[in-house]
Amino acid sequence: MINVLRVLTIDKSIVLTQYVIMNRNGSHSAPPSESGLYNRLAQLRAERGISRQELADAVNVNYQTIGFLERGNYGPSLKLAFAIAAYFGLPIEAIFSTEPLKPLSQQVYGASQPAAKEKP
């Protein structure tokens, strides 16, 4: 029998690892792949410490569907996109886009890349 707590802990660890790797590489949204959509699902889950299973349960889908969405293998139905947006309390366009998504700080506050430090 699978220990559910262990699975959820592993899922959260994977999300955190993916989030760190994406931030190091400067990637802020999943590639469009087959669906033609970019999304911020992994980042939003990581920021909130939510597992795929928790999000899936909240929007009434299988946890694998969340993985497919994050990887861009599957485009959400309009109903699912609305449910995910409502869960995170964000507009749909803050989560899904047909163009690469800018970092939220840049999109909301208009902040650009940090200024380079001058060398003495």
N, C-alpha and C positions, 0 to 999 in steps of 0.2 A: 504494500500500500504506500502511496506517495504521501510524504509529509507536506501538507499544504503550506504551512508557515515557511518551510525551507524553500519551496518553489517560489513563493512571493518574495522572499529575501533575495533569492538568486535573480529574479526578474528585476527587482529594484537596483541590484548591483549592476546588471547589464545596462539598464537605462542610464545610470550615473556614468558608467564607462563610455557609453555612446555619446552622452552629452559632453563629456570632457574632450573626447577625441574630436567631435565636431567643432567645438570651440577652438581647439588648438589649430585645426585646419582652416578655420575661418568660414566654415560652412554653417549656415544658419537655417537651412531648410532641406528636407529630403528631396532627392532628385525626382523628376517627374516620371521616369521609367515608362511603364506601360500605360499608366492612367492619364498622363499628360498634366498632372497636378503636382504642385509643390505643397508641402505642409510643415507645420511646426509641432506636430503631435509629440514627438520624442522630447523636444525641449520643454514643452508645457508639462508633460508628465514628470520629467526630471525635476523641474523647478518646484513642483508640488509634492514630489515623493509618491507619485501614484503609479501602481503597477499596471501592466496591460490588462490583467484580470480585473482589477478594480474599475478601470475605465470601461472595459467591456461589459461588466455587470451593470454599471450605471446607465449605459445606453442600449442595453439588451442585445448584445451581439457576442459572438465567440471571441475569446482573447486573441485567436489567430487572425481574426479580421483586423484588429488593431495593428498587429505586426504587418499585415499586407498593406494597410493604409500608410503606415510610417515609411515603408520601403517604396511606396509609389506603385506597388503591383496592382492596386485596386483603387478605383475612385469611389468615394462614398455616394450613396443615394442622397438626394436632397434632404430626405427625412433624417438620415443618419448625420449628415453635415449639420443640420439644425440642432439635433440632439447633442452632438459633441460641442458645438458652440455654446449651447445653453449650459452644459455641464461646466465648462471653463469660464462662463460669464463673459464671453468675447464675441464680437461679430464674426460671422463665417469668414469674411475676407482677411481677418487677422490670423486665421488658422490655415486656410486653403487658398491657393492662387495658381493661375496658369503661368505666371512668371516667377522667377526666383524671389523669395521673400527677403527683404532687408531685415537686419536685426531690429527688434522692437524698439530699442533705445533710439536708433536712427530714425525709424519710422514715426515714432511718437514725438520725440523731442528734436528731431532734425540734427542730431549729433553726428558728426563725421568721425573718421578715425582719429585716435588721440594724436596730438601734435608730437612730433619727434623732439626729444630733448637735445638741447644744444650742448655740444662738447666744449669744455673750457679750453 
